[in-house]
Amino acid sequence: MMTTIEKLAELREKMKETGVDAYVITTDDFHASEYVGAYFREREYMSGFTGSAGTLVVLPDTAALFTDGRYFIQAEAQLAGSTIELMKSGQPGVPTIEEYLYDHLEPEKVVGFDGRTVSLDFADRMLGKLGDKKVTLNGELDLVDELWADRPELSHEPVFELPFSYTGETRADKLARVRASIRSAGADARVISALDEIAWLLNLRGNDIDCNPVFLSYMLIADEDCRLYINDAILNDEITRGLAVDGITLHPYNEIYTDLRRLPEVIQTHKKAEQVTILLDGCQANYRLRSCIPETVSVVDEPSAIQLMKAQKNSVECENERNAHIKDGVAVTKFIYWLKHHIGTETITELSAAEKLESFRKEQKGYIEPSFDTISAYGPHGAIVHYEPTEETNVELKPESFLLVDSGGHYMEGTTDITRTITLGTLTEEEKWAYTLVLIGHLNLAAARFKHGTRGENLDYLAREPLWRYDLDFNHGTGHGVGYLLNVHEGPNRIHFRIMEERRPTAVFEEGMITSDEPGLYIEGRFGIRHENLVLCKKAGKPAGKLPEVFLKETEANGTFLEFETLTWVPFDTEALIPELMTDRELQRLNEYHKNVYEKIAPHLTEEERIWLEQATSPVSKKYHNII
């Protein structure tokens, strides 16, 4: 097996042969997916870094890997001895990829990459930064493919269809909405390359990416034409017939590139090429797709309308999600009960604990698979935000400190994502402080009441304030959108105080959006804390308490207010709390949450588990006066 250093040496030889001065390897597949199938893991193959986010830049005499704060600790360990420099994206003094290339390349050099795995948006940023040096891009290369002898084949797993009782909207109605959005934009067609958007639109699910029920495909939608580019072997006869009924024609997966070169002919329009407008989302569409569209055709880069449609779950989806979270709450609660009653009496490791949790989920009707690889992190491993135990890193759990478990499931009724930091035994005072402060932030965000028009940047402070009070913080977002039996991370809703220049603005919160609420605190080499529930955005009820009559007209004129409905129902660990750090209002929020946990979960437990849950959710009160 070749070492990373040997792989880089071979790549540099290929770069010389093809006249490339810098080669960029992203984490993406051909669809800008966050998680990718085995075929697409070129960056992992070349660098040894296994995180889900990162870009490798290779030059003749140096190499650098750019990743975000979730993976700083992990990347530092995995890159040791590789000659690859870790670039901690977003940190003061750390350049962007474009800036790094600008600083390391002489004028008129060439940057190479596989244009199918680089988004149009990223390519445009590189061109914008490197243009004054007359640096050019070559997106027609896949140099890693020439080195990767035992590269896995493209996945082609079977597809299944979701009935109306799970989707709440037919494929034909969704397609009509998308076509209406194309017309309202003054365009003739839209290219869709995001896998979760295609799965949502067609009411189909697949298995081409682990833990992401999507299938490799593209779509080209016009008023009189709708083309699905896919390996049709993964579709059964019933699905094929249903697609035909809805006017969707099937074409080979890679034929999208040929068809785009044939615009406008393929979309059945009588317009001349210079009169045709095509919509695509530059954050999702790859560079090769755009380069195939004739220059005479007008291309408009704008966010896909499907992203917002998909994010706003309808009433059927919302009710199904509530049911999915009851099932998931039962599974995770049973796991916590089991763990607390077996720790110290038998050998339990990070891996075996994750396997046990999975066994409880499998007992639930309608369960399909995990929504992501379980993070089961004991003690110091909890400080690695996206740590995943392996045979090499797996450790035994002891009756002390915390086990941080971030996990989720795909059910026919929806997708779940939950983190609980579980007390295994004796805790230090600092561990209790951290646990309590993070929980206060979590409860504050869950209780938010806000005016329509609010974005995630406006809400983030609620979760971070208890930590910022002490100059503490966590280096990841506070919340992400969650799909319906789709990707566990979806946009456009997001909660983070930082406005990323390379990202589009986050969306205004709308009814039906599901978002995570997951503040944390990580002390490297010691422990990590994270508390996560999913919340559903909905129209706010009447304010608590009687309002003086003089204000009533004012409230009517102030528009719509929204709030969050909690979906996740699993107890927090009250033995890890310092109640005196909490206000009476914060304790009330916790006690109300636990009251609901007991009412919703207890009927599904054994008598022994129910008795334990009753104690675990009993009201918390202060023994002393507040200490902050």
C-alpha positions in Angstrom: 0.0 0.0 0.0 1.4 3.4 -1.0 2.0 6.1 1.6 0.5 9.6 1.3 4.0 10.9 0.4 4.3 8.3 -2.4 0.8 9.1 -3.8 1.7 12.9 -3.8 4.9 12.1 -5.7 3.0 10.2 -8.4 0.4 12.9 -8.6 3.1 15.5 -9.2 4.5 13.5 -12.0 1.0 13.4 -13.6 0.8 17.2 -13.1 4.1 17.6 -15.0 2.9 15.4 -17.9 -0.4 17.4 -18.3 1.1 20.9 -17.8 -0.7 21.6 -14.5 1.0 23.8 -11.9 -1.5 23.2 -9.1 -4.1 20.5 -8.7 -7.2 20.8 -6.5 -9.0 17.8 -5.0 -12.3 18.5 -3.4 -14.5 16.3 -1.2 -17.4 16.6 -3.6 -19.0 14.1 -5.9 -20.5 15.3 -9.3 -23.4 16.8 -7.3 -21.7 18.9 -4.6 -23.0 16.4 -2.0 -21.7 16.8 1.6 -21.2 13.1 2.0 -20.1 11.0 -1.0 -20.0 7.4 -2.1 -16.8 5.4 -2.0 -16.0 6.1 -5.7 -15.7 9.8 -5.0 -13.3 9.8 -2.0 -10.3 11.0 -3.9 -9.3 13.6 -1.3 -9.4 10.9 1.4 -7.4 8.5 -0.8 -4.7 11.1 -1.5 -4.4 12.7 2.0 -5.5 10.1 4.5 -7.9 12.6 6.1 -11.3 11.0 6.5 -13.5 14.0 7.5 -16.6 15.0 5.5 -15.3 18.4 4.6 -11.9 19.5 3.1 -10.1 20.4 0.0 -6.5 19.3 -0.9 -4.3 21.6 -2.9 -1.2 20.1 -4.4 1.7 22.1 -5.9 5.1 20.9 -7.1 6.8 21.6 -3.8 4.1 21.9 -1.2 0.5 20.7 -0.4 -2.2 22.0 1.9 -5.5 20.7 3.2 -8.2 23.2 4.0 -11.0 22.1 6.5 -13.3 23.7 9.0 -13.4 23.8 12.8 -15.2 20.5 13.2 -12.1 18.7 12.0 -9.1 20.6 13.2 -8.1 18.1 15.8 -8.8 15.1 13.6 -7.1 16.5 10.6 -4.0 17.4 12.6 -3.6 13.8 13.7 -4.4 12.2 10.4 -2.0 14.5 8.4 0.9 14.0 10.7 4.0 12.9 8.7 2.2 13.4 5.3 4.0 16.6 4.4 0.5 18.2 3.9 0.0 21.4 5.8 -3.2 21.9 7.7 -5.1 25.1 6.9 -7.7 25.9 9.5 -10.3 27.6 7.4 -12.0 30.6 9.0 -9.3 31.3 11.5 -7.5 34.6 11.7 -4.6 34.8 9.2 -5.5 31.6 7.4 -6.0 32.3 3.6 -8.8 31.0 1.5 -8.0 28.4 -1.1 -8.1 31.1 -3.8 -5.7 33.3 -1.8 -3.4 30.4 -1.2 -3.2 29.7 -4.9 -2.7 33.3 -5.7 0.2 33.5 -3.2 1.9 30.3 -4.6 1.4 30.6 -8.3 3.4 32.7 -10.8 1.5 34.4 -13.6 0.1 32.4 -16.5 0.2 29.1 -14.6 -2.6 26.4 -14.8 -4.8 25.1 -12.0 -6.2 21.7 -12.8 -9.1 19.7 -11.3 -11.9 17.4 -12.2 -14.6 19.8 -13.3 -17.3 17.4 -12.3 -16.3 17.7 -8.6 -15.8 21.4 -8.4 -18.8 23.7 -8.1 -19.3 26.5 -10.6 -19.3 28.9 -7.6 -15.9 27.7 -6.4 -14.4 27.8 -10.0 -15.7 31.4 -10.3 -14.0 32.4 -7.1 -10.7 31.0 -8.3 -11.0 32.8 -11.6 -12.0 36.0 -9.8 -8.9 35.9 -7.6 -6.4 34.5 -10.1 -7.6 36.5 -13.2 -5.1 39.4 -12.8 -2.3 36.8 -12.9 -3.7 35.3 -16.1 -3.9 32.0 -14.4 -6.2 29.6 -16.3 -8.3 26.6 -15.2 -8.3 23.1 -16.7 -11.4 21.2 -15.5 -11.1 18.3 -17.9 -8.7 16.2 -15.7 -9.1 13.4 -13.3 -5.5 12.7 -12.4 -6.3 10.7 -9.2 -8.3 8.2 -11.3 -5.1 7.4 -13.2 -3.4 6.6 -9.9 -6.1 4.8 -7.9 -5.7 1.2 -9.1 -8.5 -0.3 -7.0 -11.0 2.5 -7.1 -14.5 1.4 -6.2 -17.1 1.5 -9.0 -20.0 4.0 -9.1 -22.8 2.9 -6.9 -26.1 1.7 -8.5 -28.4 0.7 -5.6 -32.1 0.1 -6.2 -34.5 3.0 -5.8 -37.9 2.9 -3.9 -40.9 5.2 -4.0 -42.5 7.0 -1.1 -46.4 6.9 -1.1 -48.5 10.0 -0.7 -49.1 9.1 3.0 -45.4 10.0 3.6 -44.9 12.8 1.1 -48.2 14.8 1.3 -47.7 15.9 -2.3 -47.7 14.1 -5.6 -44.8 14.2 -8.0 -46.9 15.9 -10.7 -47.9 18.7 -8.3 -44.2 19.2 -7.3 -43.2 19.3 -10.9 -45.9 21.9 -11.6 -44.5 24.1 -8.8 -41.0 23.8 -10.2 -42.1 24.7 -13.7 -44.0 27.7 -12.4 -40.8 28.9 -10.6 -38.9 28.6 -13.9 -41.5 30.7 -15.7 -41.6 33.3 -13.0 -37.9 33.7 -13.3 -38.3 34.4 -17.0 -36.4 31.2 -18.0 -36.9 28.3 -20.2 -35.4 25.4 -18.3 -33.5 24.5 -15.1 -30.6 22.1 -14.6 -30.9 20.2 -11.3 -27.9 18.4 -10.0 -28.4 18.2 -6.2 -29.3 14.6 -5.4 -31.6 15.4 -2.4 -33.6 17.9 -4.6 -34.1 15.2 -7.3 -35.2 12.6 -4.7 -37.6 15.1 -3.1 -39.1 16.2 -6.4 -39.7 12.6 -7.7 -40.8 11.2 -4.3 -38.1 8.6 -4.7 -35.3 7.4 -2.4 -32.1 5.4 -3.0 -28.9 4.2 -1.4 -26.0 5.5 -3.5 -24.4 7.3 -0.5 -24.2 5.7 2.9 -26.7 7.2 5.3 -28.1 9.5 2.6 -31.1 8.0 0.8 -30.4 9.5 -2.6 -29.4 8.1 -6.0 -26.9 9.4 -8.7 -28.9 11.4 -11.2 -29.4 14.8 -12.9 -32.5 16.5 -14.2 -33.2 19.0 -17.0 -36.7 20.5 -16.6 -38.5 22.7 -19.2 -42.1 23.5 -19.8 -42.6 20.8 -22.4 -39.8 18.4 -21.4 -38.5 16.7 -18.3 -35.4 14.6 -18.5 -34.0 12.3 -15.8 -30.4 11.2 -16.3 -29.9 8.0 -14.4 -28.7 4.4 -14.6 -32.2 3.0 -15.3 -31.2 -0.4 -14.0 -31.8 0.9 -10.5 -35.5 1.6 -11.3 -38.1 -1.1 -11.2 -40.9 -1.4 -13.8 -43.5 0.2 -11.6 -41.4 3.3 -10.9 -40.4 3.6 -14.6 -44.1 3.5 -15.6 -45.0 6.1 -13.0 -42.3 8.4 -14.2 -43.6 8.1 -17.8 -47.1 8.9 -16.7 -45.8 12.2 -15.3 -44.0 13.0 -18.5 -40.5 12.2 -17.3 -38.2 10.6 -19.9 -35.1 8.5 -18.9 -31.6 9.1 -20.3 -28.1 7.6 -19.4 -26.5 9.2 -16.4 -23.6 10.9 -18.2 -25.7 12.1 -21.2 -26.5 15.3 -19.4 -23.2 16.8 -20.6 -24.0 15.9 -24.3 -27.5 17.2 -24.0 -26.4 20.6 -22.6 -24.2 21.0 -25.6 -27.3 20.5 -27.8 -29.3 23.3 -26.2 -31.8 24.6 -27.0 -32.8 21.7 -29.3 -33.3 19.2 -26.4 -35.8 21.2 -24.5 -38.3 21.3 -27.4 -38.4 25.1 -27.8 -38.7 27.0 -31.0 -36.5 29.8 -29.7 -33.1 30.5 -31.1 -30.2 29.8 -28.8 -29.6 33.5 -28.0 -33.2 33.7 -26.8 -33.0 30.8 -24.4 -32.3 31.2 -20.6 -31.2 28.3 -18.4 -31.3 28.4 -14.6 -28.7 26.6 -12.5 -27.5 26.8 -9.0 -23.7 27.6 -9.0 -23.3 26.2 -5.5 -24.6 22.8 -6.6 -23.9 22.6 -10.3 -20.5 21.5 -11.3 -18.0 23.4 -13.5 -18.2 20.9 -16.3 -22.0 21.3 -16.6 -21.7 25.0 -17.1 -18.9 24.6 -19.6 -21.1 22.4 -21.7 -23.8 25.0 -22.2 -23.3 26.9 -25.5 -22.1 30.5 -25.0 -25.0 31.8 -27.0 -27.4 30.5 -24.3 -28.1 32.8 -21.4 -27.2 31.2 -18.0 -28.6 32.6 -14.8 -26.9 31.4 -11.6 -29.5 31.5 -8.7 -30.4 29.3 -5.8 -32.6 26.4 -6.7 -36.3 27.1 -5.9 -36.5 23.4 -4.9 -34.3 24.0 -1.9 -36.8 26.2 -0.2 -39.8 24.0 -1.3 -38.1 21.0 0.2 -37.2 22.7 3.4 -40.7 23.8 4.2 -42.3 20.5 5.3 -46.0 20.2 4.6 -48.5 19.1 7.3 -48.3 15.4 6.4 -44.5 15.5 6.6 -44.6 17.4 9.9 -47.0 14.9 11.5 -44.9 12.0 10.3 -41.7 13.6 11.7 -43.4 13.9 15.1 -44.1 10.2 15.0 -40.5 9.4 13.9 -39.1 11.3 16.8 -41.3 9.4 19.3 -39.8 6.2 17.9 -36.3 7.6 18.0 -36.8 9.0 21.5 -37.9 5.5 22.7 -34.8 4.0 21.2 -32.3 6.5 22.6 -34.0 6.5 26.0 -33.7 2.7 26.2 -30.1 3.0 25.2 -29.3 5.5 28.0 -31.1 3.3 30.5 -29.1 0.3 29.3 -25.8 2.2 29.4 -26.3 3.5 32.9 -27.2 0.1 34.2 -24.3 -1.8 32.6 -21.4 0.6 32.8 -18.8 -0.8 35.1 -20.3 -4.2 35.2 -19.3 -5.4 31.7 -16.9 -4.3 29.0 -18.4 -1.5 26.8 -16.5 0.4 24.2 -17.3 3.3 22.0 -18.0 1.0 19.1 -20.0 -1.5 21.1 -22.1 1.3 22.6 -22.8 2.6 19.1 -23.8 -0.9 18.0 -26.1 -1.2 21.0 -27.9 2.1 20.2 -28.3 0.9 16.6 -30.0 -2.3 17.9 -32.6 -0.3 19.8 -33.4 1.7 16.7 -33.8 -1.4 14.6 -36.6 -2.5 17.0 -38.7 0.5 15.9 -41.2 -0.1 13.1 -40.4 1.8 10.0 -36.7 2.2 10.8 -34.4 2.1 7.7 -30.8 3.0 8.6 -28.7 5.6 10.4 -28.9 9.2 9.1 -25.1 9.5 9.6 -22.3 7.5 11.1 -22.7 7.6 14.9 -20.3 9.8 16.9 -19.6 7.8 20.1 -16.9 9.8 21.9 -15.7 9.0 25.4 -13.8 11.5 27.5 -11.1 13.3 25.5 -12.5 12.0 22.3 -15.6 14.1 22.9 -13.5 17.2 22.2 -13.1 16.1 18.6 -16.3 17.5 17.2 -17.0 14.9 14.5 -15.0 12.0 16.0 -16.0 8.6 14.8 -14.6 5.5 16.6 -12.6 3.1 14.6 -10.9 -0.2 15.6 -7.7 1.8 16.0 -9.1 4.6 18.2 -11.8 2.6 20.0 -11.5 2.8 23.8 -13.3 1.2 26.7 -15.9 3.2 28.7 -15.2 3.7 32.4 -17.7 4.7 35.1 -16.5 8.3 35.0 -16.7 11.4 32.8 -19.0 11.6 29.7 -19.9 9.7 26.6 -21.0 12.1 23.9 -23.3 10.3 21.4 -24.4 12.2 18.3 -26.6 9.9 16.2 -29.7 9.8 14.1 -32.0 7.6 12.1 -33.9 7.5 8.8 -37.5 6.2 9.3 -40.3 6.0 6.8 -41.7 8.9 8.8 -38.7 11.1 8.6 -35.1 11.8 9.7 -33.8 12.3 13.2 -30.6 13.8 14.6 -29.9 13.9 18.4 -26.9 14.4 20.7 -26.8 13.5 24.3 -23.8 13.9 26.6 -24.3 11.0 29.0 -22.9 10.8 32.5 -21.1 7.5 33.1 -20.1 8.1 36.7 -18.0 10.6 38.7 -17.8 14.1 37.2 -15.5 17.0 37.9 -16.8 20.4 38.8 -15.6 21.8 35.4 -17.5 19.1 33.5 -20.7 20.0 35.4 -20.1 23.7 34.7 -19.7 23.0 31.0 -22.7 20.7 30.8 -24.9 23.3 32.5 -23.8 26.3 30.5 -24.3 24.5 27.2 -27.7 23.3 28.3 -28.8 26.8 29.2 -27.9 28.0 25.6 -29.8 25.0 24.1 -32.9 25.8 26.2 -32.8 29.5 25.4 -32.7 28.9 21.6 -35.5 26.3 21.8 -37.7 28.9 23.6 -37.1 31.6 21.0 -40.1 33.7 19.8 -39.3 35.8 16.8 -40.7 37.9 14.0 -41.0 36.6 10.4 -38.0 37.7 8.5 -35.6 36.4 11.1 -32.5 34.5 10.0 -30.2 32.2 11.8 -27.6 34.9 12.3 -30.2 36.7 14.4 -30.9 33.7 16.7 -27.5 32.3 17.2 -26.7 34.6 20.2 -29.4 32.9 22.3 -27.4 29.7 22.3 -23.9 31.2 22.7 -24.5 33.9 25.3 -24.1 31.6 28.4 -20.6 30.7 27.0 -19.7 34.1 25.7 -20.4 35.4 29.1 -17.1 33.7 30.1 -15.3 34.2 26.8 -16.0 30.6 25.8 -17.3 29.4 22.5 -17.6 26.4 20.1 -16.2 26.3 16.6 -19.2 25.0 14.6 -22.7 26.1 13.6 -25.5 26.1 16.2 -28.1 24.6 13.8 -28.6 23.1 10.4 -31.6 22.2 8.4 -32.7 18.5 8.3 -34.4 16.7 5.4 -37.4 14.5 5.3 -36.0 11.0 4.9 -33.2 12.8 3.1 -29.9 14.4 4.0 -29.4 15.0 7.7 -27.8 18.4 6.7 -29.8 20.5 4.3 -30.2 24.2 3.5 -31.2 26.9 3.3 -31.9 27.3 7.0 -28.9 27.5 9.2 -28.0 29.0 12.6 -24.6 30.6 13.0 -23.5 34.0 14.0 -20.7 34.1 11.4 -21.7 35.4 7.9 -19.5 33.4 5.4 -18.5 35.5 2.4 -18.2 32.4 0.2 -21.8 31.3 1.2 -25.1 32.7 0.2 -27.1 34.4 2.9 -29.0 32.0 5.1 -32.7 31.8 4.6 -35.5 33.6 6.5 -37.1 31.0 8.8 -40.4 29.8 7.5 -43.1 27.5 8.9 -42.3 23.8 8.3 -38.5 24.2 8.5 -36.8 21.6 10.7 -33.5 22.8 12.3 -31.1 21.4 14.8 -30.4 23.2 18.1 -26.9 22.0 19.1 -24.5 24.3 21.0 -21.4 22.7 22.5 -18.2 23.2 24.4 -15.0 21.3 23.7 -11.9 21.2 26.0 -9.1 19.5 24.0 -7.6 16.5 25.7 -10.3 16.6 28.4 -13.9 16.3 27.3 -16.6 17.6 25.0 -20.2 18.6 25.6 -23.0 18.9 23.0 -26.8 19.0 23.5 -28.9 18.6 20.4 -32.6 18.4 19.6 -34.5 19.1 16.4 -37.0 21.8 16.3 -39.9 22.6 13.9 -40.6 26.2 13.0 -44.3 27.1 13.3 -46.5 30.1 13.7 -46.4 31.3 17.3 -49.4 31.0 19.6 -50.8 33.8 21.6 -48.3 35.4 24.0 -48.3 34.1 27.6 -49.9 36.5 30.0 -52.5 39.2 29.5 -51.4 42.3 27.5 -52.8 45.7 28.3 -55.4 46.7 25.8 -53.5 49.7 24.6 -51.0 47.4 23.0 -53.4 45.2 21.1 -53.5 47.3 17.9 -49.7 47.4 17.9 -49.4 43.7 18.0 -51.8 43.3 15.1 -49.7 45.6 13.0 -46.4 43.9 13.8 -47.0 40.9 11.4 -46.4 37.2 11.9 -44.4 35.8 14.8 -42.9 32.3 14.8 -41.6 29.9 17.4 -40.0 26.4 17.6 -41.8 23.2 18.4 -39.5 20.6 19.9 -39.5 17.3 18.1 -36.9 15.4 20.0 -37.9 13.7 23.3 -35.0 12.2 25.3 -34.0 13.2 28.9 -31.0 15.3 29.6 -28.7 14.2 32.4 -29.7 16.1 35.5 -27.0 14.6 37.7 -24.5 16.6 35.5 -26.3 19.9 36.3 -25.4 22.7 38.6 -28.9 24.2 39.1 -27.6 27.2 40.8 -26.0 28.4 37.5 -29.5 28.5 36.0 -32.3 31.1 36.4 -35.7 30.1 37.6 -37.0 30.5 34.0 -34.3 28.2 32.6 -35.1 25.6 35.2 -38.8 25.9 34.3 -38.0 25.3 30.6 -36.0 22.2 31.5 -38.7 20.8 33.8 -41.4 21.4 31.3 -39.3 19.6 28.6 -38.8 16.7 30.9 -42.5 16.5 31.8 -43.2 16.1 28.1 -40.5 13.5 27.7 -42.0 11.4 30.3 -45.6 11.7 28.9 -44.5 10.9 25.4 -41.9 8.2 26.0 -43.0 6.3 29.1 -45.9 4.5 27.5 -43.4 2.7 25.2 -41.0 1.4 27.9 -40.8 -1.6 30.2 -41.9 -1.0 33.8 -38.2 -0.9 35.0 -37.3 1.6 32.3 -40.4 3.7 33.1 -39.5 3.9 36.8 -36.0 5.0 35.9 -37.4 7.6 33.4 -39.7 9.0 36.0 -36.8 9.7 38.3 -34.6 11.0 35.4 -37.3 13.5 34.4 -38.3 14.6 37.9 -38.2 18.4 38.5 -34.9 20.0 39.2 -34.6 22.8 41.8 -31.9 24.8 43.5 -30.4 23.9 46.8 -28.7 27.3 47.2 -29.0 30.8 45.7 -27.7 31.5 42.2 -23.9 31.5 42.0 -23.7 33.7 38.8 
